Amino acid sequence: MIRSMTGYGRSETAATDYKLIVEMKAVNHRYGEIGIKMPKKLNCFETEIRSLLKDYLNRGKVDVYISYEDYREANAGVKYHPEVAKEYVDYIAQMETQFRMKNDLTTTRLAQFPDVFTREEQPLDEERLWEILEAGVRQAAERFVETRTREGENLKQDLMAKLKDMLSMVDYIEQKSPQILQDYRDKLEAKVAELLGNAAVDESRIAMEVVLFADKICVDEETVRLRSHINGMTEILQEGGSIGRKLDFLAQEMNREANTILSKANDLDISNKAIDLKTEIEKVREQIQNIE
């Protein structure tokens, strides 16, 4: 089983006293990078969240968004501080006498002064809050992995089809290469016969020329290595797991062999087939960038 590096997961949990929403989305990245955005009151759990997410991903740039509403905060009580209010009143009376100004203080205005009324928040139960948060993050992460796995299976099927096409191209090049040598020999003999007329033809000299030509255009080593890389990639895809880096390395090696075949090609059909081969390899490399 292989996984794509792109994915999305979301969980939403609501109870009588809270509501939690966790969203995760990821794009391609060479390494594993996690970014978390959440309310300040949850910052104390960042290390635990990162540690938890490592169980679900290895590579990719993952953004995690967490929103949390504590309904108990909406029901938090208001506390009146009469001693603070008295101080304000006393000082304002003192200012009235000192500056001979009219005292226009009202109860409404007094209530607006700082700390006359304060909001009593419910104490934070970190143990229970982490229990809620962990469950929400795990649910979102599991759904996130499901989308990655589903897309990864689609990538696998597409890559397997492309690798099969590439093998058929390698088969064609291997089958065509001997025919190129025979055609070259036939043309060489015909040209020599045309030049020499009825004179004897030196078969050893022709054979030597054919051997030199064969050495220049021989792609046997390249096709053998290319076939090995294609089969190796197929096996790795079947094994699954975190295989993105392995596949990327093999794709680079395959591209190198295809370039060599193209540089040695002395036949239009083989040149065209080598170009098609390079095109498919490039498509494979693009797809591999999406694999974890």
matplotlib code that plots the C-alpha trace (Angstrom):
import matplotlib.pyplot as plt

x = [0.0, 1.4, 0.2, 0.0, 1.6, -1.5, -4.5, -7.3, -8.9, -11.5, -13.1, -15.8, -16.9, -19.6, -20.8, -22.9, -19.9, -17.5, -17.0, -13.8, -12.9, -9.7, -8.7, -5.6, -4.4, -1.0, 1.0, 4.2, 7.4, 10.8, 10.7, 8.0, 6.9, 4.0, 2.4, -0.2, -2.6, -4.8, -6.1, -3.5, -5.0, -4.1, -0.4, 0.6, -0.3, 1.7, 4.5, 1.9, 0.1, 3.3, 4.3, 0.9, 0.9, 4.2, 2.3, 0.3, 2.8, 6.5, 6.7, 4.7, 4.0, 1.0, -1.1, -3.3, -6.0, -7.7, -10.7, -12.1, -15.1, -15.7, -19.3, -18.6, -16.8, -20.0, -21.6, -18.8, -20.0, -19.4, -18.0, -18.5, -15.6, -17.2, -13.8, -12.5, -15.7, -15.4, -11.9, -13.0, -15.8, -13.5, -10.9, -13.4, -14.9, -11.4, -10.9, -14.2, -13.0, -9.5, -10.3, -13.8, -15.4, -18.9, -19.1, -21.2, -20.4, -23.2, -23.5, -23.4, -20.1, -18.7, -19.5, -17.4, -14.2, -11.6, -11.9, -15.2, -16.6, -14.5, -15.3, -14.8, -13.5, -13.8, -10.5, -8.8, -8.9, -5.8, -6.3, -9.8, -9.0, -6.1, -8.5, -10.9, -8.1, -6.3, -9.5, -10.3, -6.8, -6.6, -10.0, -8.9, -5.5, -7.2, -9.4, -6.4, -4.6, -7.6, -7.5, -3.8, -4.1, -7.0, -5.0, -1.9, -3.7, -4.7, -1.1, 0.1, -2.2, -1.2, 2.5, 2.2, 0.5, 3.3, 6.0, 4.4, 4.4, 8.1, 8.9, 7.3, 9.4, 12.6, 11.5, 11.1, 14.6, 16.2, 14.4, 15.2, 18.9, 20.1, 18.1, 20.0, 23.3, 22.0, 20.7, 24.1, 26.0, 23.7, 24.2, 27.9, 28.2, 26.1, 28.2, 31.5, 30.2, 29.1, 32.5, 34.6, 32.5, 33.5, 36.6, 36.7, 35.2, 37.2, 34.7, 36.9, 37.2, 33.4, 33.0, 35.5, 33.5, 30.3, 31.9, 33.1, 29.6, 28.0, 30.2, 29.2, 25.4, 25.2, 22.7, 22.6, 24.0, 21.6, 18.5, 19.4, 19.9, 16.8, 14.7, 16.2, 15.2, 11.7, 11.2, 12.7, 10.3, 7.4, 8.5, 8.8, 5.3, 4.0, 5.7, 4.3, 5.2, 7.2, 8.9, 8.9, 12.7, 13.5, 11.3, 12.8, 16.3, 15.3, 13.6, 16.8, 18.7, 16.1, 16.4, 20.2, 19.9, 17.3, 19.6, 22.5, 20.2, 19.1, 22.7, 23.7, 20.7, 21.6, 18.1, 15.1, 12.7, 14.9, 15.4, 11.7, 11.2, 13.9, 12.2, 8.9, 10.7, 12.1, 8.7, 7.2, 10.0, 9.4, 5.7, 6.7, 9.0, 6.2, 3.9, 6.5, 6.8, 3.3, 4.2, 5.1]
y = [0.0, 3.4, 6.8, 10.1, 13.1, 15.2, 14.6, 16.1, 15.1, 16.8, 16.0, 17.8, 17.0, 18.8, 18.2, 20.1, 22.1, 22.3, 22.2, 21.0, 21.2, 19.8, 20.1, 18.7, 19.2, 18.4, 19.1, 17.7, 18.3, 16.6, 16.2, 16.1, 19.5, 20.2, 23.6, 24.0, 26.9, 26.8, 29.0, 30.2, 28.2, 25.0, 25.9, 23.9, 20.7, 21.5, 19.0, 16.2, 17.0, 16.8, 13.6, 12.1, 13.1, 11.4, 8.1, 9.1, 10.7, 10.7, 13.2, 16.2, 19.7, 19.4, 22.3, 21.6, 24.0, 23.6, 25.6, 25.1, 26.6, 26.1, 26.8, 27.0, 30.3, 31.7, 30.9, 32.3, 34.4, 38.2, 39.3, 42.7, 44.2, 46.8, 47.8, 48.8, 50.8, 52.5, 53.6, 55.1, 57.0, 58.3, 59.5, 61.2, 63.0, 64.1, 65.4, 67.3, 69.2, 69.7, 71.1, 72.5, 70.6, 69.2, 65.5, 64.0, 60.4, 57.9, 54.2, 53.3, 55.1, 53.7, 50.2, 50.8, 51.5, 48.8, 45.9, 47.0, 44.0, 41.0, 37.9, 34.6, 32.0, 28.3, 26.7, 24.8, 21.1, 20.2, 16.4, 16.5, 19.0, 16.9, 13.8, 15.8, 17.2, 13.9, 12.1, 14.9, 15.0, 11.3, 11.2, 13.9, 12.2, 8.8, 10.4, 12.3, 9.0, 7.4, 10.1, 9.7, 5.9, 6.2, 8.6, 6.5, 3.4, 5.5, 6.6, 3.0, 1.8, 4.7, 4.0, 0.3, 1.0, 3.4, 0.9, -1.8, 0.5, 1.3, -2.4, -2.8, 0.1, -1.6, -4.8, -2.9, -1.4, -4.8, -6.5, -3.7, -3.4, -6.6, -5.6, -2.3, -4.2, -6.5, -3.6, -1.8, -4.9, -5.3, -1.7, -1.9, -5.0, -3.5, -0.3, -2.2, -4.4, -1.4, 0.2, -2.9, -4.5, -8.1, -7.8, -10.1, -8.6, -8.8, -10.3, -9.9, -6.2, -5.9, -7.9, -5.5, -2.5, -4.1, -4.9, -1.2, 0.0, -2.4, -1.2, 2.4, 1.7, -1.2, -0.5, -3.9, -2.8, 0.2, -1.9, -4.5, -1.9, -0.1, -3.3, -4.0, -0.6, -0.9, -4.3, -3.0, -0.1, -2.5, -4.6, -1.6, -0.4, -3.8, -3.8, -0.4, 1.7, 4.9, 4.5, 7.9, 8.5, 5.0, 5.5, 8.9, 7.5, 4.7, 7.2, 9.3, 6.1, 5.2, 8.6, 8.3, 5.0, 6.4, 9.4, 7.1, 5.0, 8.2, 9.4, 6.0, 5.7, 5.5, 4.6, 6.9, 4.3, 3.7, 7.4, 8.0, 5.1, 6.5, 9.9, 8.2, 6.3, 9.6, 11.2, 8.3, 8.4, 12.1, 11.4, 8.7, 11.1, 13.7, 11.1, 9.9, 13.4, 12.8, 9.6, 9.7]
z = [0.0, -1.0, -0.1, -1.9, -0.3, -0.9, 1.3, 3.4, 6.7, 9.0, 12.2, 14.1, 17.7, 19.6, 23.1, 25.6, 26.9, 23.9, 20.1, 18.4, 14.7, 13.3, 9.6, 7.9, 4.4, 2.8, -0.4, -1.8, 0.1, 0.1, 3.9, 6.6, 7.7, 10.1, 10.6, 13.4, 13.8, 17.0, 19.8, 22.3, 25.1, 23.2, 22.6, 25.6, 23.6, 20.5, 21.3, 22.0, 18.7, 16.7, 18.3, 17.6, 13.9, 13.3, 13.6, 10.5, 8.1, 7.0, 4.2, 2.9, 4.0, 6.4, 7.7, 10.7, 11.7, 15.1, 16.4, 19.9, 21.6, 25.3, 26.0, 29.7, 29.0, 27.7, 31.0, 33.1, 36.0, 36.6, 40.0, 41.5, 43.5, 45.9, 47.4, 44.0, 43.3, 46.7, 45.9, 42.6, 44.4, 47.1, 44.7, 42.5, 45.5, 46.5, 42.9, 43.2, 46.3, 45.1, 41.7, 42.6, 39.8, 39.6, 40.4, 37.6, 38.4, 37.8, 38.6, 34.9, 34.4, 37.6, 36.4, 33.3, 35.2, 35.1, 37.6, 39.1, 37.4, 36.4, 34.4, 36.3, 33.8, 34.5, 35.5, 32.6, 33.0, 30.9, 31.3, 30.0, 27.3, 26.0, 25.9, 23.7, 21.5, 21.0, 19.9, 17.4, 16.0, 15.6, 13.8, 11.4, 10.9, 10.1, 7.5, 6.1, 5.7, 4.0, 1.3, 0.9, 0.6, -1.9, -4.1, -3.6, -5.1, -8.1, -8.5, -8.3, -11.0, -13.3, -12.7, -13.2, -16.6, -17.6, -16.6, -18.7, -21.7, -21.0, -21.0, -24.4, -25.7, -24.4, -26.1, -29.4, -29.1, -28.3, -31.2, -33.6, -32.8, -34.6, -37.7, -37.8, -38.0, -40.7, -42.7, -42.3, -43.5, -46.5, -47.5, -47.0, -49.1, -51.8, -51.8, -52.0, -54.8, -56.7, -56.3, -57.0, -59.7, -60.3, -58.0, -54.9, -51.8, -48.6, -46.2, -43.2, -43.8, -44.1, -40.9, -39.1, -40.2, -39.0, -35.6, -35.3, -36.2, -33.8, -30.9, -31.6, -31.6, -29.1, -26.4, -24.8, -21.5, -21.4, -22.2, -19.6, -16.9, -17.9, -17.8, -14.4, -13.1, -14.5, -12.9, -9.6, -9.6, -10.2, -7.2, -5.0, -5.9, -5.1, -1.7, -0.8, 2.3, 2.3, -1.1, -2.7, -2.3, -3.7, -6.7, -7.4, -7.4, -9.8, -12.1, -12.3, -13.3, -15.9, -17.4, -17.6, -19.5, -21.9, -22.7, -23.5, -25.8, -27.6, -28.0, -29.6, -31.8, -35.5, -36.6, -36.9, -35.4, -32.4, -31.9, -31.9, -29.5, -27.2, -27.2, -26.3, -23.6, -22.1, -22.2, -20.2, -17.7, -17.2, -16.6, -14.1, -12.3, -12.0, -10.5, -8.1, -6.6, -5.2, -3.4, 0.3]

ax = plt.figure().add_subplot(projection="3d")
ax.plot(x, y, z, "-o")
ax.set_aspect("equal")
plt.show()
